[in-house]
Amino acid sequence: MIKSALKFKFLRSILGYISGLYLTLLGRTIRWHRLDGDGLSGQLELDGSGILVLWHSRLISIPHLIGREYRPNVLVSKSRDGRIIKPYGIINGSRIIDGSSSRGGVSAYKKMRRELKSGAYLVITPDGPRGPARQATASVIHLAATSGEPIIPFSYSASPMKRYKSWDRLMMPKWFSRAAYAFGDPIYISPNPSKADIETAISALEDSLNIVTAKCDAAFDYPPEHIPHRYGDSR
C-alpha cells in the first residue's frame, strides 16, 4: 500500500515533510561530539568553500551539523527516495541540487560548478544514489579538478543506533543517542588529470573516507566496515 501511495507526487511530498520534521527533532536530541584530528580540525570556514563527501550510509548527519550555519548545496537524486529526503535538507537550511549520475547529471554538474565558483560548500555522497556501497565514482574527482576546490572527507557514528538492511546499510541514530563526527585531510586534485591520476584519486578518496568513518565508529567500539575493494583486496 505504501509503495502504491508513493507513486503520487503530493503524497511523497507530505511524507517527505513528515519525515523531515521527525529527523530534525531526532537530531536535536543527539549529543554531538567533534573528534580531534587533522584535516580541518573539525571546523569549516564560514567564508570558505569545498566539496564535502561522505558515504551514503552516513548522510543523516549533514543537516544537523552544518545545515543552518553553512547552508551547503546538497546533491539529491531524482529518485522516489530522493524526493522524500529533500524536505529534510530544506528544513535544516540546506540548498538542494536535483540530479545524480543517472538522472539530470549534466545540469546538476553545471549548477555545482556555479555554486563552487560563488564560494559555497557542496555535499556529495560519492557512492550514491545506488551504490555499490563505499565505492566512489569519478564525478567528484572531475568536479574538484575543474573547480580547484578541495574534497573534504567527513563521517559520523552514533550509539545507540540502527542499521537498515538497505544497499548501503544506512545508519540511523536513536533518540537521545551520543554521536561523534570528524573530518579528514582535504584532497586537492590537479587540473586536467590523466586516467591514471583519476584512478589514484578515487582510491585515495575511498581510503580517506574509510579511515575517517572507522575513526568515528571506533569511538563507540564498533569494528571497521570492511568491504571488497574495487581492485580485489579488502579494506
C-alpha positions as CSV (number, residue, x, y, z in Angstrom):
1,M,0.0,0.0,0.0
2,I,2.8,2.4,0.9
3,K,4.6,1.7,-2.4
4,S,1.4,2.4,-4.3
5,A,0.9,5.7,-2.4
6,L,4.4,6.8,-3.2
7,K,3.6,6.9,-6.9
8,F,1.7,10.1,-6.3
9,K,3.8,13.3,-6.1
10,F,1.7,15.1,-3.5
11,L,1.8,12.0,-1.2
12,R,5.6,11.8,-1.5
13,S,5.8,15.5,-0.6
14,I,3.6,15.0,2.5
15,L,5.6,12.0,3.6
16,G,8.9,13.9,2.9
17,Y,7.9,16.8,5.2
18,I,6.7,14.5,7.9
19,S,10.0,12.6,7.7
20,G,11.9,15.8,7.7
21,L,10.3,17.1,10.9
22,Y,10.8,13.7,12.6
23,L,14.5,13.6,11.7
24,T,15.0,17.2,12.7
25,L,13.5,16.6,16.1
26,L,15.6,13.4,16.4
27,G,18.8,15.3,15.6
28,R,18.2,17.9,18.2
29,T,18.1,15.2,20.9
30,I,21.5,13.8,19.9
31,R,24.6,14.8,21.9
32,W,27.1,15.6,19.2
33,H,30.9,15.5,19.8
34,R,33.7,16.5,17.5
35,L,36.7,14.2,17.4
36,D,40.1,16.0,17.4
37,G,42.3,15.3,14.4
38,D,43.9,16.6,11.3
39,G,42.1,18.0,8.2
40,L,40.0,21.0,9.1
41,S,40.3,20.3,12.8
42,G,36.6,19.6,12.7
43,Q,35.7,23.1,11.6
44,L,34.7,24.7,8.4
45,E,35.3,28.3,7.5
46,L,32.2,30.3,7.1
47,D,33.7,32.2,4.2
48,G,35.2,29.2,2.6
49,S,34.1,26.6,0.0
50,G,34.7,23.0,-0.8
51,I,33.2,19.6,-1.7
52,L,32.1,17.7,1.5
53,V,31.9,14.0,0.8
54,L,30.6,11.2,3.0
55,W,29.4,7.7,2.4
56,H,25.7,7.3,1.6
57,S,25.2,5.3,4.8
58,R,26.1,8.4,6.9
59,L,24.1,11.1,5.1
60,I,21.7,11.6,8.1
61,S,24.3,13.7,9.9
62,I,24.8,16.6,7.5
63,P,21.6,18.7,8.2
64,H,22.2,18.5,12.0
65,L,25.8,19.6,11.9
66,I,26.2,22.2,9.1
67,G,22.8,22.8,7.6
68,R,21.7,26.1,9.1
69,E,25.2,27.6,9.7
70,Y,26.9,26.9,6.4
71,R,23.8,26.4,4.1
72,P,25.5,23.8,1.9
73,N,24.3,22.8,-1.5
74,V,23.3,19.1,-1.2
75,L,23.1,16.9,-4.3
76,V,19.8,14.9,-4.1
77,S,18.8,12.3,-6.6
78,K,15.5,12.5,-8.5
79,S,14.5,9.1,-7.3
80,R,11.5,8.5,-5.0
81,D,13.8,8.2,-2.0
82,G,15.4,11.5,-3.0
83,R,12.1,13.3,-3.2
84,I,11.3,12.1,0.3
85,I,14.6,13.2,1.8
86,K,14.6,16.6,0.0
87,P,12.4,18.4,2.5
88,Y,14.6,17.2,5.4
89,G,17.5,19.1,4.0
90,I,15.4,22.2,3.3
91,I,14.0,22.3,6.8
92,N,17.6,22.3,8.2
93,G,18.9,25.1,5.9
94,S,20.4,23.1,3.1
95,R,20.0,24.2,-0.5
96,I,19.1,21.3,-2.9
97,I,20.6,20.5,-6.2
98,D,18.4,18.0,-8.1
99,G,20.3,15.3,-10.0
100,S,22.5,12.2,-10.0
101,S,24.8,10.3,-12.3
102,S,21.8,8.6,-13.8
103,R,19.2,11.4,-14.0
104,G,19.8,15.1,-14.5
105,G,23.6,14.7,-14.2
106,V,24.7,17.3,-16.7
107,S,22.5,20.1,-15.4
108,A,23.4,19.2,-11.8
109,Y,27.1,19.3,-12.6
110,K,26.8,22.7,-14.1
111,K,25.0,24.1,-11.1
112,M,27.5,22.6,-8.7
113,R,30.3,24.3,-10.7
114,R,28.5,27.6,-10.4
115,E,27.9,27.2,-6.7
116,L,31.6,26.4,-6.0
117,K,32.6,29.4,-8.0
118,S,30.3,31.6,-5.9
119,G,32.1,30.4,-2.7
120,A,29.6,27.8,-1.5
121,Y,30.0,24.3,0.0
122,L,28.7,21.2,-1.7
123,V,27.7,17.9,-0.1
124,I,28.0,14.7,-2.2
125,T,27.8,11.0,-1.4
126,P,30.3,9.6,-4.0
127,D,28.7,6.1,-3.7
128,G,25.1,7.3,-4.2
129,P,22.4,7.1,-5.1
130,R,22.5,3.4,-5.8
131,G,26.0,2.1,-4.9
132,P,28.0,-0.1,-4.9
133,A,28.4,0.9,-1.3
134,R,31.6,2.6,-0.4
135,Q,32.9,2.7,-3.9
136,A,33.4,6.3,-5.2
137,T,32.7,7.4,-8.8
138,A,34.9,9.7,-10.8
139,S,32.4,12.5,-10.9
140,V,33.5,14.1,-7.6
141,I,37.2,13.9,-8.9
142,H,36.3,15.7,-12.1
143,L,34.4,18.4,-10.2
144,A,37.4,19.0,-7.9
145,A,39.8,19.1,-10.8
146,T,37.8,21.6,-12.8
147,S,36.8,23.9,-9.8
148,G,40.1,23.8,-8.0
149,E,38.2,23.3,-4.7
150,P,39.3,20.6,-2.1
151,I,37.4,17.4,-1.5
152,I,36.7,17.2,2.3
153,P,36.1,13.7,3.7
154,F,33.6,13.6,6.5
155,S,31.8,11.0,8.6
156,Y,30.0,10.3,11.9
157,S,28.9,7.5,14.1
158,A,26.4,7.1,17.0
159,S,25.4,4.9,19.9
160,P,22.8,3.6,20.2
161,M,21.9,3.4,16.5
162,K,20.1,1.2,14.0
163,R,21.4,-0.1,10.7
164,Y,18.9,-0.7,8.0
165,K,19.1,-3.6,5.5
166,S,19.4,-1.3,2.5
167,W,22.1,-1.5,-0.1
168,D,24.2,1.0,1.9
169,R,23.2,-0.2,5.4
170,L,22.0,3.2,6.3
171,M,22.9,4.3,9.9
172,M,20.1,5.9,11.9
173,P,20.9,7.3,15.4
174,K,18.3,6.6,18.1
175,W,16.7,9.2,20.2
176,F,19.0,10.9,22.8
177,S,22.0,8.9,21.5
178,R,25.6,10.0,21.6
179,A,27.3,10.8,18.3
180,A,30.9,11.6,17.1
181,Y,31.9,13.2,13.9
182,A,35.2,14.0,12.2
183,F,36.8,15.5,9.1
184,G,39.7,14.0,7.1
185,D,42.5,15.9,5.3
186,P,41.4,17.9,2.3
187,I,42.2,16.3,-1.0
188,Y,43.3,18.6,-3.9
189,I,43.1,17.4,-7.5
190,S,45.3,18.9,-10.2
191,P,43.7,20.3,-13.3
192,N,43.4,18.0,-16.4
193,P,44.2,14.8,-14.5
194,S,45.1,11.7,-16.6
195,K,43.1,8.5,-16.4
196,A,45.7,7.1,-14.1
197,D,45.6,10.2,-11.9
198,I,41.8,9.8,-11.6
199,E,42.1,6.2,-10.6
200,T,44.7,7.1,-8.0
201,A,42.5,10.0,-6.7
202,I,39.5,7.7,-6.4
203,S,41.5,5.2,-4.4
204,A,42.8,7.9,-2.1
205,L,39.3,9.3,-1.6
206,E,37.9,5.9,-0.7
207,D,40.8,5.3,1.7
208,S,40.3,8.6,3.4
209,L,36.6,8.2,3.8
210,N,37.1,4.6,5.2
211,I,39.6,5.9,7.7
212,V,37.6,8.8,9.0
213,T,34.5,6.5,9.2
214,A,36.4,3.9,11.1
215,K,37.7,6.6,13.4
216,C,34.1,7.6,14.3
217,D,33.0,4.0,14.7
218,A,35.9,3.3,17.0
219,A,34.6,6.0,19.4
220,F,31.8,3.5,20.2
221,D,33.9,0.3,19.8
222,Y,32.3,-0.6,16.5
223,P,34.5,-2.7,14.2
224,P,35.5,-1.1,10.8
225,E,33.3,-1.9,7.9
226,H,35.5,-4.0,5.7
227,I,34.2,-4.4,2.1
228,P,35.8,-5.9,-1.0
229,H,37.7,-3.0,-2.7
230,R,37.3,-2.4,-6.5
231,Y,40.8,-3.8,-7.1
232,G,40.2,-7.0,-5.3
233,D,41.8,-6.6,-1.9
234,S,39.8,-5.8,1.3
235,R,39.7,-2.5,3.1
